[in-house]
Amino acid sequence: MKAKYFLFSFLLSAMTMSAAKTVKPTILRIDPACWFTGMKNPSLQLMVCGQNIASVTDVTTDYPGVSIDSIVRLDSPNYLFIYLNVRNAQPGTMTLKLTAQKQKLTANYQLKAREKKGEERRGFDISDVLYLLMPDRFAQGMDHSQPIPGMNAYQEDRTQPSLRHGGDIEGIRQHLDYFTELGVTALWFTPVLENNSPDTNNGFSTYHGYATTDYYRVDPRFGTNEQYRQLIDDCHRRGLKVVMDMIFNHCGFEHPWVKDMPSKDWFNVPEWLSEGDDSGHDRTTGYGDNKKDSKYLQTSYKLTPVLDPYATNIDLKETTEGWFVPSMPDLNQHNPHLMRYLIQNSKWWIEFAGIDGIRMDTYPYAFREPMADWMRELQEEYPNFNTVGETWVTEPAYTAAWQANSQLSNNNSQLKTVMDFSFFDKLSQAKNEETDGWWKGLNRLYNSFVYDYLYPNPSSVMAFIDNHDTDRFLGTGRDSLMMKQALALLLTVNRIPQLYYGTEIMMNGTKEVTDGNVRQDFPGGFPGDTQNAFTREGRTKTQQQMFGWLSRLLHWRQGNEVISRGTMKQFIPYNGVYVIARQLEDRALDQPNHVVSRTVLTILNGTTETAIMPVQRYAEAIGQTTRAKDILTGRFYDLTKDLELKPRQSLILDF
């Protein structure tokens, strides 16, 4: 059978090559569409797409300061990679001349001036609070009465939690004042890039954005590239940063690469798929006739093999080469041309749109070494930029090993910020427990923070109480006291905090039936909504109480250097009370011998009973202070007497 298959493959290849010689080469697209002068890495890869474009034998340009380093042809005749050196180029439009046998083509390509030097691009850090929202579910600002031409079949139906609901970029832009009123300083949107996957009968939809089909185009259902850029400019004018969600591990099945792979190793395809079978499917490329028939290696969704010293080859292969689902082909970052494409793509969005950070989805699923190369190059070009990687394992040792310069791994990830799933996991358990004398309740948080010595930089770890992939913190309930404890902790510990949209108005929901139930529409963001939670008048009394409480805390946190630069100490939970101290000592510029001290105490009663906090036990943090203000209520407390705390009470004392 194999002999017949290989003979057939040889004949088919020969016929394809012969036919290709008779097809006139065309240029349909060049990625990236433009580039920027003055980059530290002078190399520029142009992916030229077009019918039989690989038949081009020579590429030249007479543009000053630009030279052609190489041209690369891979397996598909419809891709040509041109590598240029643009070190000495000035902004302008260069003309590329391409020769294929007796045919000649030209392409004009724009080199633009950078708006800022790389060092001037400042990312998010511990002084920020990120607000995560899903564009499809937040607010609608454009007319959605007509389908978008050129997009595969899709449906907007707000009664279905797993279909598109019609939120867009303009809807977000119209509510920027809401974010400043709330007090957050950075916005993280789930992916905005094109996801041209059709809705199916079983309700599958890519409203969430994690199946990219064009890395250089904002999904037209959200808006245009220019609208995205304008949104970011408007955010910057209000002091808001913007973090872009990217995915290098996989793309969407409808990406043009799937139908016409630039090379046979562009995706991670198991070797046994290339042998063919008798089913009638074309498995020479690793794909069947449609998604349902596709043969692929399923990921185990277990990230531990990447760092496990005893990992087997098959376990590691399933993690890093397996597909998430049949609709998301797994990209092979070991392919140098693909990785150069992705590296340039992230730089392009920084330069074109002015993003202030990147959140990289499914970080450990991609190959570690190429991703480290990506981070290293971003760090060299943008030393003050920041990227956070999704590292979904709940053990601090695993997460810490992924942070840049970790001593826990022989391979430096170069990744500045990691996500603290341990904090999320321990808090999710603690919220349903009484804090006892050993392990339960807030002891779980204490016992998670004790491992901060594993992190090279604990202040560059992102913590959260929920996000778009988890149950909402409230579940199906309305326990405002426990949520206030979680938020008080999140916003005062040595972490970069991330909030999930709607937390401020106590939105709830679980994933038990569908993920869409934790991704509900923000009330007031869509035509026909009967409530407008964007305004004080539109919020219910309970919603306004939570919004006002959280807003006070967020505005107090802004510019608060005790939180962003201060030391952190935690006291073992005692009598059910958990106390964390943040302290900062600064010397006055005009009086070098004068030391100014400031302390913030976060005090949480982790029980449903009244608790007593013996102030003498906390003397090393309180010092000689006799009176302190709770920033949450404005009330002053006498620190010469033991404090009586109500059930689940939260205090943040500033003195």
For each residue, the residues with C-beta under 8 A, 3 or more apart:
1: 4 5 278
2: 5 6 275
3: 6 7
4: 1 7 8
5: 1 2 8 9 275 276
6: 2 3 9 10
7: 3 4 10 11
8: 4 5 11 12
9: 5 6 12 13 284
10: 6 7 13 14
11: 7 8 14 15
12: 8 9 15 16
13: 9 10 16 17
14: 10 11 17 18
15: 11 12 18 19
16: 12 13 19 20 77
17: 13 14 20 21
18: 14 15 21 22
19: 15 16 22 23
20: 16 17 23 52 54 55 77
21: 17 18 55 101
22: 18 19
23: 19 20 51 52 55
24: 51 52 103
25: 50 51 52 53 54 55 56 98 100 103 105
26: 50 51 52 53 105
27: 30 48 49 50 53 98 105 107
28: 49 50 51
29: 48 49 50
30: 27 33 46 47 48 49 107 109
31: 46 47 49 215 216 341 345
32: 35 46 216 344 345 348
33: 30 110 216
34: 109 110 111 112 352
35: 32 39 44 86 109 110 111 112 348
36: 39 111 112 113 114 348 351
37: 86 89 90 91 111 112 113 114
38: 113 114 117
39: 35 36 42 86 114 118 347 381
40: 118 380 381
41: 377 380 381
42: 39 85 86 87
43: 69 83 84 85 86
44: 35 83 84 85 86 344
45: 81 82 83 337 340 341 344
46: 30 31 32 81 82 83 84 96 109
47: 30 31 79 80 81 262 337 341
48: 27 29 30 53 56 79 80 81 82 98 107
49: 27 28 29 30 31 53 78 79 256
50: 25 26 27 28 29 53 78 80
51: 23 24 25 26 28 77 78
52: 20 23 24 25 26 55 77 78 100
53: 25 26 27 48 49 50 56 77 78 79 80 98
54: 20 25 73 74 76 77 78 79 80
55: 20 21 23 25 52 77 100 101
56: 25 48 53 59 71 80 98 99 100 105
57: 99 100 101
58: 71 98 99
59: 56 68 71 82 96 97 98 99
60: 68 96 97 99
61: 66 68 84 94 95 96 97
62: 95
63: 66 89 92 94 95
64: 88 89 90
65: 86 87 88 89 90
66: 61 63 84 85 86 88 89 94 111
67: 84 85
68: 59 60 61 71 82 83 84
69: 43 83 84 85
70: 82 83
71: 56 58 59 68 80 81 82 83
72: 80 81 82 83 337
73: 54 79 80 81
74: 54 79 81 262 263 337
75: 261 262 263 264
76: 54 79 260 261 262 263
77: 16 20 51 52 53 54 55
78: 49 50 51 52 53 54 260
79: 47 48 49 53 54 73 74 76 260 262
80: 47 48 50 53 54 56 71 72 73 98
81: 45 46 47 48 71 72 73 74 337
82: 45 46 48 59 68 70 71 72 96
83: 43 44 45 46 68 69 70 71 72
84: 43 44 46 61 66 67 68 69
85: 42 43 44 66 67 69
86: 35 37 39 42 43 44 65 66 89 111
87: 42 65
88: 64 65 66
89: 37 63 64 65 66 86 92 94 111
90: 37 64 65 111
91: 37 111 112 113
92: 63 89 110 111
93: 108 109 110 111
94: 61 63 66 89 108 109 110 111
95: 61 62 63 106 107 108 109
96: 46 59 60 61 82 106 107 108 109
97: 59 60 61 104 105 106
98: 25 27 48 53 56 58 59 80 104 105 106 107
99: 56 57 58 59 60 103 104 105
100: 25 52 55 56 57 103 104 105
101: 21 55 57
102:
103: 24 25 99 100
104: 97 98 99 100
105: 25 26 27 56 97 98 99 100
106: 95 96 97 98
107: 27 30 48 95 96 98
108: 93 94 95 96
109: 30 34 35 46 93 94 95 96
110: 33 34 35 92 93 94
111: 34 35 36 37 66 86 89 90 91 92 93 94
112: 34 35 36 37 91 351
113: 36 37 38 91
114: 36 37 38 39 117 351
115: 351 354
116: 120 121
117: 38 114 120 121
118: 39 40 121 381 382 383 385
119: 382 383 384
120: 116 117 384
121: 116 117 118 350 356 382 384 385
122: 356 384 385
123: 241 356 357 382 384 385 386 387
124: 128 130 185 186 241 243 356 357 386 496
125: 128 386 459 460 496 564
126: 459 460 494 495 496 563 564
127: 185 558 559 563 564
128: 124 125 185 186 241 496
129: 183 184 185 186 491 497 498 499 554 557
130: 124 184 185 186 187 188 243 462 496 497 498 499
131: 179 182 184 186 187 188 498 499 501
132: 188 189 190 464 467 468 498 499 500 501
133: 137 138 172 187 188 189 190 501 522
134: 137 138 167 189 190 207 208 209 468 501 519
135: 138 167 168 169 171 172 189 190 192 209 222
136: 164 165 166 167 207 208 209 221 222
137: 133 134 165 167 207 501 519 520 521 522
138: 133 134 135 167 171 172 175 501 521 522 525
139: 167 168 171 172 174 175 522 524 525 526
140: 144 165 166 167 168 170 171 525 526 527
141: 168 169 170 171 172 173 174
142: 168 170 171 223
143: 146
144: 140 156 166 168 221
145:
146: 143
147: 151 154
148: 151 220 221
149:
150: 220
151: 147 148 154 196 220 221
152: 196 197 198 254
153: 198 199
154: 147 151 164 198 199 205 221
155: 160 163 164 199 205
156: 144 163 164 165 166
157: 160 163 164 165
158: 165 166 521 526
159:
160: 155 157 163 203 516
161: 513 514 515 516 517 519 520
162: 203 204 205 207 514 515 516
163: 155 156 157 160 199 203 205 207
164: 136 154 155 156 157 199 205 207 221
165: 136 137 140 156 157 158 207 521 526
166: 136 140 144 156 158 221 526
167: 134 135 136 137 138 139 140 171 172 222 521 525 526
168: 135 139 140 141 142 144 171 172 221 222 223
169: 135 141 172 173 192 218 222 223 227 228 231
170: 140 141 142 173 174 223 227
171: 135 138 139 140 141 142 167 168 174 175 525
172: 133 135 138 139 141 167 168 169 175 176 187 189 231
173: 141 169 170 176 227 230 231 234
174: 139 141 170 171
175: 138 139 171 172 178 179 525 534
176: 172 173 179 180 234 235 238 240
177: 180 181 238
178: 175 181 182 534
179: 131 175 176 182 184 187 238 240
180: 176 177 183 238 239 240
181: 177 178 551
182: 131 178 179 504 547 550 551 554
183: 129 180 550 551 553 554 555 557 558
184: 129 130 131 179 187 240 499 554
185: 124 127 128 129 130 239 240 241 558
186: 124 128 129 130 131 240 241 242 243 356 357
187: 130 131 133 172 179 184 235 240 241 242 243
188: 130 131 132 133 242 243 245 357 359 498
189: 132 133 134 135 172 192 242 243 244 245
190: 132 133 134 135 208 209 210 245 468
191: 195 208 209 210 212 245 246 247 361
192: 135 169 189 209 218 219 222 228 244 245
193: 209 212 213 214 215 217 218 219
194: 212 213 214 217 218 219 220
195: 191 206 209 210 211 212 213 219 252
196: 151 152 213 214 219 252 254
197: 152 204 205 206 211 213 252 253 254 327
198: 152 153 154 254
199: 153 154 155 163 164 203 204 205
200: 203 204
201:
202:
203: 160 162 163 199 200
204: 162 197 199 200 327
205: 154 155 162 163 164 197 199
206: 195 197 209 210 211 252 327
207: 134 136 137 162 163 164 165
208: 134 136 190 191 468 515 519
209: 134 135 136 190 191 192 193 195 206 212 219 245
210: 190 191 195 206 247 328 361
211: 195 197 206 250 251 252 253 254 327 328
212: 191 193 194 195 209 215 247 251 252 255
213: 193 194 195 196 197 251 252 254 255 256
214: 193 194 196 217 255
215: 31 193 212 251 341 342 345
216: 31 32 33 225 345 348
217: 193 194 214 220 225
218: 169 192 193 194 222 223 224 225 227 228
219: 192 193 194 195 196 209 222
220: 148 150 151 194 217 223 224
221: 136 144 148 151 154 164 166 168
222: 135 136 167 168 169 192 218 219 228
223: 142 168 169 170 218 220 227 228
224: 218 220 227 228
225: 216 217 218 228 229 352 353
226: 229 230
227: 169 170 173 218 223 224 230 231
228: 169 192 218 222 223 224 225 231 232 353
229: 225 226 232 233 352 353 354
230: 173 226 227 233 234
231: 169 172 173 227 228 234 235 242
232: 228 229 235 236 242 353 354 355
233: 229 230 236 237 354
234: 173 176 230 231 237 238
235: 176 187 231 232 238 240 241 242
236: 232 233 239 240 241 354
237: 233 234
238: 176 177 179 180 234 235
239: 180 185 236
240: 176 179 180 184 185 186 187 235 236
241: 123 124 128 185 186 187 235 236 356 357
242: 186 187 188 189 231 232 235 354 355 356 357
243: 124 130 186 187 188 189 355 356 357 358 359 388
244: 189 192 349 353 355 357 358 359
245: 188 189 190 191 192 209 358 359 361
246: 191 345 346 358 359 360 361
247: 191 210 212 250 251 360 361 362
248: 331 333 342 360 366 371 374
249: 324 330 331 361 362 363 365 366
250: 211 247 323 324 328 329 330 331 362 365
251: 211 212 213 215 247 255 257 258 328 329 331
252: 195 196 197 206 211 212 213 255 327 328
253: 197 211 258 291 294 326 327 328 329
254: 152 196 197 198 211 213 258
255: 212 213 214 251 252 258 329
256: 49 213 259 260
257: 251 260 261 262 266 267 329
258: 251 253 254 255 261 267 287 329
259: 256
260: 76 78 79 256 257
261: 75 76 257 258 264 266 267 285
262: 47 74 75 76 79 257 266 337 338
263: 74 75 76 266 335 337
264: 75 261 269 274 285
265: 269 332 334 335
266: 257 261 262 263 331 332 335 338
267: 257 258 261 286 329 330 331 332
268: 297 320 321 322 323 330 331 332
269: 264 265 273 274 285 286 296 297
270: 273 286 296 297 321
271: 274
272: 275
273: 269 270 283 286 295 296
274: 264 269 271 283 284 286
275: 2 5 272 283
276: 5 283 284
277: 281 283
278: 1
279: 283
280:
281: 277 288 289 293 295
282: 285 287 288 289
283: 273 274 275 276 277 279 286 287 288 295
284: 9 274 276
285: 261 264 269 282
286: 267 269 270 273 274 283 295 296
287: 258 282 283 294 295 329
288: 281 282 283 292 293 294 295
289: 281 282 293
290: 293 294
291: 253 294 326 327
292: 288 326
293: 281 288 289 290
294: 253 287 288 290 291 326
295: 273 281 283 286 287 288
296: 269 270 273 286 322 323 326 329 330
297: 268 269 270 317 318 321 322 323 330
298: 318 322 323
299: 318 319 322 323 324 330 365
300: 315 318 319 322
301:
302: 305 315 318 319
303: 306 319 364 365 391 392 393 398
304: 307 308 311 393 398
305: 302 308 311 312 315 316 318 319
306: 303 311 316 319 320 364 368
307: 304 398 401 409
308: 304 305 311 315
309:
310:
311: 304 305 306 308 315 316
312: 305 315 316
313: 316 317
314: 317 318
315: 300 302 305 308 311 312 318 319
316: 305 306 311 312 313 319 320
317: 297 313 314 320 321 322
318: 297 298 299 300 302 305 314 315 321 322
319: 299 300 302 303 305 306 315 316 322 364 365
320: 268 306 316 317 365 366 367
321: 268 270 297 317 318 330 332
322: 268 296 297 298 299 300 317 318 319 330
323: 250 268 296 297 298 299 326 328 329 330
324: 249 250 299 328 330 362 365
325: 328
326: 253 291 292 294 296 323
327: 197 204 206 211 252 253 291
328: 210 211 250 251 252 253 323 324 325
329: 250 251 253 255 257 258 267 287 296 323
330: 249 250 267 268 296 297 299 321 322 323 324 365
331: 248 249 250 251 266 267 268 338 342 366
332: 265 266 267 268 321 335 338 367
333: 248 338 339 342 366 367 370 371
334: 265 339 367 370
335: 263 265 266 332 338 339
336: 339 340
337: 45 47 72 74 81 262 263 340 341
338: 262 266 331 332 333 335 341 342
339: 333 334 335 336 342 343 370 373 374
340: 45 336 337 343 344
341: 31 45 47 215 337 338 344 345
342: 215 248 331 333 338 339 345 346 374
343: 339 340 346 347 373 374 377 378
344: 32 44 45 340 341 347 348
345: 31 32 215 216 246 341 342 348 349
346: 246 342 343 349 350 358 374 378
347: 39 343 344 350 351 378 381
348: 32 35 36 216 344 345 351 352
349: 244 345 346 352 353 355
350: 121 346 347 353 354 355 382 385
351: 36 112 114 115 347 348 354
352: 34 225 229 348 349
353: 225 228 229 232 244 349 350
354: 115 229 232 233 236 242 350 351
355: 232 242 243 244 349 350 358
356: 121 122 123 124 186 241 242 243 385 386
357: 123 124 186 188 241 242 243 244 385 386 387 388
358: 243 244 245 246 346 355 378 385 386 387 388
359: 188 243 244 245 246 387 388 389 390
360: 246 247 248 363 371 387 388 389 390
361: 191 210 245 246 247 249 390
362: 247 249 250 324 365 366 390
363: 249 360 366 371 389 390 391 402 415
364: 303 306 319 368 389 391 393 402
365: 249 250 299 303 319 320 324 330 362
366: 248 249 320 331 333 362 363 370 371
367: 320 332 333 334 370 371
368: 306 364 371 372 411 413
369: 372 373 411
370: 333 334 339 366 367 373 374
371: 248 333 360 363 366 367 368 374 375 413 415
372: 368 369 375 376 411 412 413 414 415
373: 339 343 369 370 376 377
374: 248 339 342 343 346 370 371 377 378
375: 371 372 378 379 387 404 413 414 415 416
376: 372 373 379 380 414
377: 41 343 373 374 380 381
378: 343 346 347 358 374 375 381 382 385 387
379: 375 376 382 383 385 414 416
380: 40 41 376 377 383
381: 39 40 41 118 347 377 378
382: 118 119 121 123 350 378 379 385
383: 118 119 379 380
384: 119 120 121 122 123
385: 118 121 122 123 350 356 357 358 378 379 382
386: 123 124 125 356 357 358 416 417 460
387: 123 357 358 359 360 375 378 415 416 417
388: 243 357 358 359 360 415 416 417 418 419 462 496
389: 359 360 363 364 402 413 415 417 418 419
390: 359 360 361 362 363 419
391: 303 363 364 398 399 402 418 419 421
392: 303 419 421
393: 303 304 364 398 399 421
394: 421 422 424 425 426
395: 398 399 422
396: 399 400 420 422 448 451 452 454 455
397: 400 401 408 451 454
398: 303 304 307 391 393 395 401 402
399: 391 393 395 396 402 403 418 419 420 421 422 455 461
400: 396 397 403 406 408 418 451 454 455 456
401: 307 397 398 406 408 409 413 454
402: 363 364 389 391 398 399 406 409 413 415 418
403: 399 400 406 413 415 416 417 418 455 456 457 460 461
404: 375 412 413 414 415 416 456 457
405: 412 456 457
406: 400 401 402 403 409 412 413 454 455 456
407: 456
408: 397 400 401 454
409: 307 401 402 406 412 413
410:
411: 368 369 372
412: 372 404 405 406 409
413: 368 371 372 375 389 401 402 403 404 406 409
414: 372 375 376 379 404
415: 363 371 372 375 387 388 389 402 403 404 418
416: 375 379 386 387 388 403 404 457 460
417: 386 387 388 389 403 460 461 462 496
418: 388 389 391 399 400 402 403 415 460 461 462
419: 388 389 390 391 392 399 461 462 464
420: 396 399 423 424 461 462 463 464 495
421: 391 392 393 394 399 424 425
422: 394 395 396 399 425 426 448 451
423: 420 426 427 445 448 463 464 490 495
424: 394 420 421 427 428 463 464 465 466 467 470
425: 394 421 422 428 429
426: 394 422 423 429 430 444 445 447 448
427: 423 424 430 431 444 445 465 473 486 489
428: 424 425 431 470 471 473
429: 425 426 432 433 444
430: 426 427 433 435 440 441 442 443 444 445 606
431: 427 428 473 479 482 486
432: 429
433: 429 430 436 440 441 444
434: 440 441 576 606 607 608
435: 430 440 441 442 443 573 576 577 578 606 607
436: 433 439 440 441 443 576
437: 573
438: 443
439: 436 443 444 447
440: 430 433 434 435 436 443 444
441: 430 433 434 435 436 444 573 576 606 607
442: 430 435 445 446 573 576 578 604 606
443: 430 435 436 438 439 440 446 447 572 573 578
444: 426 427 429 430 433 439 440 441 447 448
445: 423 426 427 430 442 448 449 489 578
446: 442 443 449 450 570 572 573 578
447: 426 439 443 444 450
448: 396 422 423 426 444 445 451
449: 445 446 452 493 570
450: 446 447 453
451: 396 397 400 422 448 454
452: 396 449 455 458 494
453: 450
454: 396 397 400 401 406 408 451
455: 396 399 400 403 406 452 458 461
456: 400 403 404 405 406 407
457: 403 404 405 416 460 461
458: 452 455 461 494 495
459: 125 126 494 495 496 564
460: 125 126 386 403 416 417 418 457 496
461: 399 403 417 418 419 420 455 457 458 495 496
462: 130 388 417 418 419 420 495 496 497 498
463: 420 423 424 490 493 495 496 497 498
464: 132 419 420 423 424 467 490 497 498 499 500
465: 424 427 473 483 486 487 490 500 503
466: 424 470 471 472 473 500 503 518
467: 132 424 464 470 498 500
468: 132 134 190 208 500 515 518 519
469: 515
470: 424 428 466 467 511 518
471: 428 466 475 509 510 511 518
472: 466 475 500 502 503 507 508 509 510 518
473: 427 428 431 465 466 483 486 503
474: 477 478 479 483 506 507 508
475: 471 472 508 509 510
476: 508 509 510
477: 474 508
478: 474 506 508 542
479: 431 474 482 483
480: 483 484 506 542 545 546
481: 484 485 647 648 649 650
482: 431 479 485 486 648
483: 465 473 474 479 480 486 487 503 506 546
484: 480 481 487 488 546 549 632 648 650
485: 481 482 488 489 604 606 648 650
486: 427 431 465 473 482 483 489 490
487: 465 483 484 490 491 503 550 553
488: 484 485 491 492 553 602 604 632 650 652
489: 427 445 485 486 492 493 580 602 604
490: 423 463 464 465 486 487 493 495 497
491: 129 487 488 497 553 554 557 563
492: 488 489 557 563 580 582 600 602 652
493: 449 463 489 490 568 580 602
494: 126 452 458 459 568 582
495: 126 420 423 458 459 461 462 463 490
496: 124 125 126 128 130 388 417 459 460 461 462 463
497: 129 130 462 463 464 490 491
498: 129 130 131 132 188 462 463 464 467
499: 129 130 131 132 184 464 503 504
500: 132 464 465 466 467 468 472 503
501: 131 132 133 134 137 138 507 522
502: 472 505 506 507 520 522
503: 465 466 472 473 483 487 499 500 506 507 550
504: 182 499 546 547 550 551
505: 502 523 533 539 543 546 547
506: 474 478 480 483 502 503 542 543 546
507: 472 474 501 502 503 520 522
508: 472 474 475 476 477 478
509: 471 472 475 476 517 518 519 520
510: 471 472 475 476 513 517 518
511: 470 471 514 515 517 518
512: 517
513: 161 510 517
514: 161 162 511 517
515: 161 162 208 468 469 511 518 519
516: 160 161 162 519 520
517: 161 509 510 511 512 513 514 520
518: 466 468 470 471 472 509 510 511 515
519: 134 137 161 208 468 509 515 516
520: 137 161 502 507 509 516 517
521: 137 138 158 165 167 525 526 529
522: 133 137 138 139 501 502 507 525 533 534
523: 505 529 531 532 533 538
524: 139 529 531 532 533 534 535 538
525: 138 139 140 167 171 175 521 522 529 534
526: 139 140 158 165 166 167 521 529
527: 140
528:
529: 521 523 524 525 526 532
530:
531: 523 524 538
532: 523 524 529 535 537 538
533: 505 522 523 524 538 539 543
534: 175 178 522 524 525 538
535: 524 532 538 539
536: 539 544 547
537: 532
538: 523 524 531 532 533 534 535
539: 505 533 535 536 543 544 547
540: 543 544
541: 544 545
542: 478 480 506 545 546
543: 505 506 533 539 540 546 547
544: 536 539 540 541 547 548
545: 480 541 542 548 549
546: 480 483 484 504 505 506 542 543 549 550
547: 182 504 505 536 539 543 544 550 551
548: 544 545 551 552
549: 484 545 546 552 553 632
550: 182 183 487 503 504 546 547 553 554
551: 181 182 183 504 547 548 554 555
552: 548 549 555 556 631 632
553: 183 487 488 491 549 550 556 557 631 632 652
554: 129 182 183 184 491 550 551 557 558
555: 183 551 552 558
556: 552 553 560 631 652 654
557: 129 183 491 492 553 554 560 563
558: 127 183 185 554 555
559: 127
560: 556 557 563 564 600
561: 564 565 566 584 586
562: 565 566 582 583 584 598 599 600 654
563: 126 127 491 492 557 560 566 582 600
564: 125 126 127 459 560 561
565: 561 562 584
566: 561 562 563 582 583 584 598 600
567: 582 583 584
568: 493 494 580 581 582
569: 580 581 583 620 621
570: 446 449 578 579 580 581
571: 574 578 579 580 581 617 618 621
572: 443 446
573: 435 437 441 442 443 446 576 577 578 606
574: 571 577 614 617
575: 611 612 613 614
576: 434 435 436 441 442 573 605 606 607 609 611
577: 435 573 574 603 604 605 606 611 613 645
578: 435 442 443 445 446 570 571 573 603 604 606
579: 570 571 601 602 603 604 613 618 621
580: 489 492 493 568 569 570 571 601 602
581: 568 569 570 571 599 600 601 602 618 621
582: 492 494 562 563 566 567 568 599 600 602
583: 562 566 567 569 597 598 599 600 621
584: 561 562 565 566 567 597 598
585: 595 596 597 598
586: 561 595 596
587: 591 592 593 594 595 596
588: 591 592 594 595 596
589: 592
590:
591: 587 588 594
592: 587 588 589
593: 587
594: 587 588 591
595: 585 586 587 588
596: 585 586 587 588
597: 583 584 585 623
598: 562 566 583 584 585 654 655
599: 562 581 582 583 621 622 623 625 653 654 655
600: 492 560 562 563 566 581 582 583 652 653 654
601: 579 580 581 618 621 622 628 651 652 653 655
602: 488 489 492 493 579 580 581 582 650 651 652
603: 577 578 579 613 643 645 649 650 651 652 653
604: 442 485 488 489 577 578 579 649 650 651
605: 576 577 610 611 645 646 647 648 649 650
606: 430 434 435 441 442 485 573 576 577 578 648
607: 434 435 441 576 611 647 648
608: 434 647 648
609: 576 647
610: 605 644 645 646 647
611: 575 576 577 605 607 644 645
612: 575 642 643 644 645
613: 575 577 579 603 617 618 642 643 644 645
614: 574 575 617 618 642
615: 618 619 622 639 640 641 642 643
616: 619
617: 571 574 613 614
618: 571 579 581 601 613 614 615 621 622
619: 615 616 622 623
620: 569 623
621: 569 571 579 581 583 599 601 618
622: 599 601 615 618 619 625 639
623: 597 599 619 620
624:
625: 599 622 628 639 655
626: 638 639 640
627: 636 637 638 639 655
628: 601 625 636 637 639 653 654 655
629: 634 635 636 637 653 654 655
630: 633 634 635 636 637 651 652 653
631: 552 553 556 634 652 653 654
632: 484 488 549 552 553 650 651 652
633: 630
634: 629 630 631
635: 629 630
636: 627 628 629 630
637: 627 628 629 630 643 651 653
638: 626 627 641
639: 615 622 625 626 627 628 643 653 655
640: 615 626
641: 615 638
642: 612 613 614 615
643: 603 612 613 615 637 639 651
644: 610 611 612 613
645: 577 603 605 610 611 612 613 649 651
646: 605 610 649
647: 481 605 607 608 609 610
648: 481 482 484 485 605 606 607 608
649: 481 603 604 605 645 646
650: 481 484 485 488 602 603 604 605 632
651: 601 602 603 604 630 632 637 643 645
652: 488 492 553 556 600 601 602 603 630 631 632
653: 599 600 601 603 628 629 630 631 637 639
654: 556 562 598 599 600 628 629 631
655: 598 599 601 625 627 628 629 639
